[in-house]
Every structure is written in C-alpha cells, then in structure tokens.
Amino acid sequence: MYDPKSPQAEEFISHAEILATLDYAEQNKHHAELIDSILAKARLKQGLSHREAAVLLDCDIEEKNQEIYQLAEQLKKDIYGNRIVMFAPLYLSNYCVNGCVYCPYHMKNTHIARKKLTQEDIRREVTALQDMGHKRLAIEAGEHPTMNPIEYILESIETIYSVKHKNGSIRRVNVNIAATSVENYKKLKDAGIGTYILFQETYHKESYEKLHPTGPKHNYAYHTEAMDRAMQGGIDDVGLGVLFGLEMYRYEFAALLMHAEHLEAVFGVGPHTISVPRIRPADDIDASSFDNGIDDDTFAKLVACIRIAVPYTGMIVSTRESQKCRERVLKLGISQISGGSRTSVGGYVEPEPEEEKSEQFEVSDTRTLDQVVLWLMKLGYIPSFCTACYREGRTGDRFMSLSKTGQIQNCCHPNALMTLKEYIEDYAAEETKRTGEKLIAAEINNVPHDKVRAIALKNLQAIEQGQRDFRF
C-alpha cells in the first residue's frame, strides 16, 4: 500500500508504487503530448509528482530533453539566481560499528587508520577552516555508541561555534550523523545545528539490507523514518540524498521524490536540501564492483529532473565530482558546493601521512577554496558564505514561503554579496579579490528593493573598513 502520509517507511516509500512508476515512465517516454503537459505544469514552479518526474527522466525525445535542461536552468535562475553557497565537511571520527559494504569505515576494515578528533583537535581544524574563509561546516562521524555518542557530537558542535580566530567564525554547523532518536534530535536542535543530513544510500529495501549486513544501520525502517523523528524533534531543515551507483538510478530517483512528498504531506515542508553523491573509490572498496554506476550525461539529467520536480530545495554536489562535472550541473540545479574539502578525519591543519590515511572516499576536485571561488566568479556565479536564514529563523516552512513568493531575493542576494566581500577582504588571493570587487560592483545593482540595496551598499563600505557579519 502506498500512503505518503503514513509513518511507516514501506508505505511512504512503496516498492510496488515505485515499480508501477517506472513502468508508467517506460510506457510514456515517447508520449510528446504528455511530456509537454508535464513541462507546462513544471513551469508554474509548483513541482511535480514522482510519476511525472519519472516520465521526464525517461524521456528520450532529444527535442524534449533540451526543453528539460532549459527549464531546469531557468528554474535555478528564477529561484536561486546566480548564487552558490560554499561549505566544507569536517570529519570528527571514523570509528563505526556498521558493516556497510561500500564504505571504508565498515567495522571489518582493519587497515584503515582509525581516528577521533579531540576537542583541541577540533579547535585547530576549525581555525584552519576559518583561515581558508569557510563559514559553514557539515560535520560527519561514523556510528559508534561509545566512541561517537551524542554527547561527543554535541560537545563538538559547541566547540566549533566557540572558535573565533581573527575575523573568522563558523556560523552554521550542519550535521550528518547516523539515524537516532527524537530525544537526540531535540538535543541537536538545542545545540543550534543548521540542517540535519542523512543519506538513504538506497531506498531499495532488499538491496539496503544486503549493503548493510551488520550494525544498527541494517534496520531499514529505522533509518528511512529518521527524518520524521528529526522533524518531531524540532529540526525543520533536513537534507535527503542517495548514493547513486548502489541501485538502479531510476528506482532511487522515484523513491527520493516520494520521500520529499512524504515530508511535505506530513510536515508541510519538504527537504531543505537534496544531495546527489556518486559512489567513489576508497580504501578496501572497489567502486567498480557496483554495477549500477551512472555516466555524466545521466547524472546531469538526474540533477535537472530533481530541480524541476522539487524546485525550491537546495541541491548539493561535493568534491566527489570533477571540476568539469560540477561546472555542468551548476546551471542545471546545484545551489551548494564544497571547496577545499578533506574527507579524512581532520586533515585541514596538515595533510595526513600516507600510512595514516583515514579518508572516506577519493576527492575528484582537489582545488583550494580560493581557486574554487575564483572559478565560480569567472563563470558568473556569486560564491556565497551566507548563513543568515538559519540565524534569523528563516527555516522550514518560513524559508519555503519566502522562496515561493520570491521575497528571499531581497535577503539572499545582498547577503551573498556581503559575505563574499568579507571573504575577499580577509582571505582572497589578489586575482580573486580583483575579480570579486568587479562582480560585487555589478551585482549590487541586481538587488530588487531600493532600500535594501542602499543598506547593502552602506554595509559593503563598513566591511571594507573592518566591520563584519551584516545580514538581512
């Protein structure tokens, strides 16, 4: 039985409904009139059902595919403008009791270096991240009841927020840890986290259980229902994602959208972000052993169709992807990227020795944050270090209502410019600074509201004179 309002994972992610959806899409992938009607609905910026979106994903009419890409690009521009939010991951610990067969942190891997950052380690890593220019982190940790208990995560969040170095500070901490209880989600909310992120890995229950043969993560229902508990715990910004390559991508696509529909149906607000990682080589993991990998063309179409189906969600692509791939998907829907990332436990203060490698996966885009910032600006994007919505309480349904009315532009655009100004004043190389100054001078004219624009100009001058942390 398929019921998007059900609290039970196997009812709001119904295997039978997914199979029926894939069959429907297969039967209609040449149906030009139906595809036209779906695209017409999508242009209203109200999103699509999982079935409608599946038809677009399967569409193999070249002319219609070009319309899909053009629409995704237009929706991205209309809703997010040319802003790209910057962040970095910080791995706290790779101790883990799970047996996930695609992850090098699995408990049977005896040759990977096991590490856990102390609070002093965290201070040093955060200082290094601040010296790069980062304001937003996503913390990661393996699942281990004694090495990584919730108390350790909470203490680490407090430590991260407490570090103030020169003009640096981390203003938003997103959290990517294992599924937990409503009580623990309440604790995370009270600790001031931004978004709670949890990748499903795969929504195919049979595959999920095989890929997670041991450990707490083996429980499909508990993992899949985690976002419901997070919402019940008061966290209204949650981030979904699958690890593309573990299962058939069409199945995952339909299920991912069903999960978004479920959150909307039950809580009145869909996912704040959707991540689209692809499996990568890692220690003790042979990515080629998973035969569901997707090529760059398919990946680009997935991004475009998710953007069309869930127009107001943030979309994240990490340094798993190459510069070339990231450039392609930026215009199709991606609104957040990482830069200068390390997927090891620590590694920002100084690189790990080869014999102590603890990275979760190989990074494809190895450029520094400053190189990524300059690259984005040369492409016409505004690298944004903004965290204002979270700090002003514009989360959950409040954020979505502002986005859907377009009012968010009067917040996001000037905030992006002001945080970019902070970056180029404090951290940028000379070419990056020159490029940034030109970009800000041009883009300030695109702030819609006269009064907001005037205030932003005044704040930009104040930033140049040494003041920091202005926000709308």
N, C-alpha and C positions, 0 to 999 in steps of 0.2 A: 504494500500500500504506500502511495506517495502522498505525503502531507507536509507542506512547507512549514506549517505551524507546530508540528509535532516536536516534542523534546527529545525524541529518540532518533539516534543517528541513522539507523537503517530505514527510517520513514522519511526524514527530510533529505537524505541522500539515498534515494531508492534505486537499487540496482536495476530493477525492471523498468523504471522510468528512464534511466539513462540509456538502456538498450533500445527502448522504444524511440527515444530522441535520436539516437544515432541512425536507426532505421529510417525515421522520418526525414532526417537530413540527407541521407543517401538517396532516397526516392525523389527529393525535391532539389537536388543540387544543380539541375539543368532548368528549373522552373523559373524562367526570367520574370514573369509577372509577379510571382510570389516574392522573389528576391527584391524586385522594385518596391513592393509594398512594405517589406521589412525595412529597406533603406529609408523609405519615406517616413516610417514611424521613428526610426533612429534619429532622423534629422530634427525631431521635436525635442531631443535631449532628455527623454524620459526613460531611456534604457530599453532593453529587450529581454524577453524571456529566454531561458536556456534553449528552448527548441528553436526559436527564431535565430538566435545567435549561432546555433549549430548549423543551420542552413547556410549562413554566410561563410562559416569556416569551411564547409564542404564545397561551396560554390566553385566550379571550375570553368565558368564563363569568363574569359580574360577581360572583357569589357566591364563586366560587373565587379570583378576583383579590383580593377583600377578605381572604380567608384568606392569600393570598401576602403581602400587605402586613402583616397582623397577625403572621405568623410571622417575617418579616424583622425587624420591630420587636422581637419577643420575643427572637430570637437575638442581636440587637445588645445588648439589655439584659443578657441572661444572660452574655455573653462579655466585653463591654466596659463594662458598667454605664452610667453617665451621664458618663463621661469623654470629653473631646475634646482631642486632642493638638494643640498650636499649633506652627506653623513659619513661616518666611519664605524665599522664594527670594532668592539673590544671584547676579546675572548678572555673570560675570567678563569676558566678551568676546563680541562678536557677529561677529567675523571667521569666515568659513566658506567652504569650498570646494565645498559641495554645492549642488545646483540644485533643492532641494525646492520644489515649486510652491505650497505652502500656507504657507510660512514667509517672513517678510520678510528674514530673514538670508541668503536664497539669493544666490549669488555674482553674479548678474546685476543685482541691485538696486543701482543706482549712486547713488541719492539718499538712502538711509538713512544716518544718521551712524554710522560705524564707530568702535568704541571698544574699548579693552582696559584694564582696571584695572592699575595698578602695585601693588606690594606696599604702598606707602604709601597709595594709594587704598583698598586693601582694609582696611587698619587703620582708616582713617577711616569707611568704610562699616560695618564690624563694630562700631565704637564707637557709631555712630548706632543700629544694630540693638539693641545691648545696652542703650542708653538707652531704647529702646522697651519692653524687657523680654524680648526673644527669647533663647532658649537653644539653639534647634535651627534649623539652616540647611540649605537644599538649594542647592548651587552648580550653576550652569549655564554652559555655554560652547559656542560653535559649534565645528565640526570644522575645524581648520586645522593642518597639520603643523608650520608654522614659527611662527605667531602663538600657537597654543594647544597646544604639545607637552605630553606627560605631565609633563615636568619643571616646567612652569609651573603645572599643576594641583596637583602635589604641594607645590610651594613655597607656593602659595596656601592650601592646607589647613593647612600648618604655621603660616602667618601668622595665619589665623583662630583656631586654637587658642591662639595665644600672646597674644592681646589680652585683657587683664584691665583693666576700667575700672570704678571704684567697686566695686559688688557684682556687676558683670556679667561673664559669660563664656559663650562658646559651647561647649556640652558635647557636641554631636553634629553632625557635618557629613555630610549625605547628598550623594551625587554623581550628577548627571545629565549625563553626557558621552557622546560617541559610542562605538559598539562598538569594542573594542580587543582586545589580545592577552592571553593568560593571564599572560604576564610582567608586563604593565602592571596587570592586576587584582591581582596579588600586591603590586605597589608601592602600590596604593591601599589594600589591606588593611593593609599595614605602616604606612601613614600614619594609620591609625586611623579610617577612614571608618565611617559607620553603615550605611546602605542604599545599594546601587548601583541606580539607577533608569534605565530605558531604555524609552521608549515605542516600541512597534512601529509606531505610526501606522496602518498597515493590515496585516492578515495575508493579504489577497488578493494573491497574487504578481504577477499581471498588472497590477493597479492600482498596487501598490507600485512596480513598475519604471517605470510611466508618471509617477507622482508624484515619483519621484527619478531624473530622466533623466540626471543627471551627478553625478560625485563618488563618493567611496568608499561613500556610503550607498546607492548604486544596487544594491549586492550584497545581494540579499535573504537568501541563506543565511547570509552572514557576520553580518548584522545580527540575524537571528532566532535564531541559535545563540549570541549574545553571553552570555546568562545561563548557559549551560553552561560557557563559558570563565570567567565570573566565579566560578562555584561551584568550578571546578577551581583557580582562583587563591586560594581560601580565603575568598571573600566569601559567607557563608551567608545573609545578608539581602539579597534582591533584590526590586525593585519593577517590576511589569508595568504596561502601560497601552496603550490605543489612543486615537487622536484621532477621536472619534465625529463623523461628518459626511463623512468621506472616502469610505467604502464603506458598503454596506448594513449596518445595525446588527446584524441577526440573524446575519449571517456573522461579523462581528467578535466578537460575544458567544460564539458556539460556539468560535471559534478561540482566544480569550483563555482560556477554560476548558480547552481542550485543552493550551495551553501550561502552565497550572498543573498539570494532570495529568501532563504530561511531567516537570516538575521534581520532583514527588512520586515518580514512578515511578523516576527515575534517581538522585536525590539524597536521597530520603526526607523532603524538606521542600518545601512549596510556596512560593509567593511571600509575602514578608513584607508587601508592600502591593500593592494594585491601584488605579491612578488612572483616573479617568473624565472626562478633559477633552473638551469640545466645541469645535469649530473656532470661532474668533472673528475679527472684522475686524482687519486690521493693515495697516501700510504696504505698498503695492504688492500687496496681497492683497484680493481681493473674495470674502468668505466666501460670498456668495450664489451664486457661480459653482459651488459644490459642491452638488449637488442631493440629497445624502444626509443632510441635516440632520434632527435629531430634536427633537420638541417636548418640553415639560416633563413631560407625562404619560408619554411613552415613556421619557424619561430617568429618572424616578422608578422605573419598573418595572425598568429595567436595573439600577439600584442595588439594589433589593430582591432581584432574582433572583441577582445576584452574591453578595450577603450570604448567601443561603440555600445557594448552591452551594459557596461557599468560606468557611465560617462563621468561621474563625479568622484570616483575613487582615485586615490593616488596610486601610481604604478611604479614599482621599484625594479631596477636592474643593477646587479652588483658587478664587481670586478671579475666575477666568473667569466664574463663575456669580454671579447676583444674590443679594442677601440673601434674597429670597423663595424662590428655588430652593434655596439652601443650607439654609434652615430646614426645608424639606420633606424633603430627603434625609438630614438628620442622623439622624432617628429610624429611617430605613429601612436604615441600614447604614454611613454615613460615620463614621469614627473620627478622622480628621485633617483639619484645615483650615488654610489660611494666613490671615494677618491683617496689615493694613497693608502689603501687598505692592507692590513695584515690579517691573515686567517689563522695565525698561530696564537698561543696563549701569551699575550704580551707581544713584544717584537717591535714596538714603536720607539722605545728608548734606544735600543740597538738590535741589529739583526741577530737571529738565532744562529749559533754554530750548527754546522751540518749534522753533527752527531746528536743534537738536541732538538731536532725538528719536531714541532707539535702542530703543524698547520692542518686544518680540516680539509682543505682542498687547494689545488693549484690555482693561483691567480693568473688570469689572462692579461688584464690591463694593469701593468706594473708601474705606470707613471705616478709621479708625485702629485699631491693635491694641487700645487701651483700649476703644474703642467695641464692638469685636467681643467682647472678654472680658466686658464688662457685659451685652451682648445674650445671650451664651451662658448666663450665670448667671441671668438673668431667665427664660430658657427652662427652667431646672432642670438645666443641664449644669455639669460641673466643667471649666473650662479647665485643661489640664494642660501644664506645661512640662517634664515628666519625661523624663529620658534614662537612667534607672537601668539598664534591662535591657541596653542596649548596653555601659554602663560596667562592669556586673557580669558580663558574659559570657553573659547570657541571650539568646543569638541562635540563629538556625537552629532545629534540632530541639529544643534545650533550651527555647527560648521556646515552641515549639509544644506540647511535652509539658506544660509548666506551664499553658498556656492550656487545653488539653483536659481537664485534671484540675480546673480551677477554682482551683488554688493561686495563680495570678497575681493574684487579687483581694487577697490579703494583701500583695502588693507594690504593685500599681498604684494602688489606692485611696488608701492613705496617702501614697504618693509624689506623686500628683496634688495632694492637699491641701497637702502641704508646699511644693511648687513654686508653687502658687497663693498660699500665704502669703508666699513670697518676693516674688512679683510685687506683691501689694497693699501690702507694706511698702515696696518700693523704687520702684515706678513708677506705681501706680494713682492715678487721679483720686479725689476724695473720695467720690462716689457709688459708684464701683466698689469702693472699699475697704470702705465700709459694707455693701454687698451681699455682698462676698466674706467678710467676717467672719461674717455670719449663715449663709452657705452652709457654711463650714468647721465652724462650731459644730454645725450639723445633721448634716452628712455624716460627721463623725468617728465618730458612733455606728454607722455602717454598715460600719466595718472589722470583718470577721468574728472575728478572733482577739483575745482579751482582751489578751494580752501585746503583740502588735503595736500595738493601739490605745493602750495605756499608753505605749509608747515614742514613738509618733507624737505624742501629747499633749505629752510632755516636749520633743520636738523643735520642735513648734509654738511653745512658750514660748521656747525658745532662739532661734528665728528672730526672734521679736519683740524679743529682747534683742540682736540684731545678728549672731548666728551664721548660717552659710549652708551649703548643699549637704549636707543629710542625705538618706539614701536607704536603702531596704530592698533 
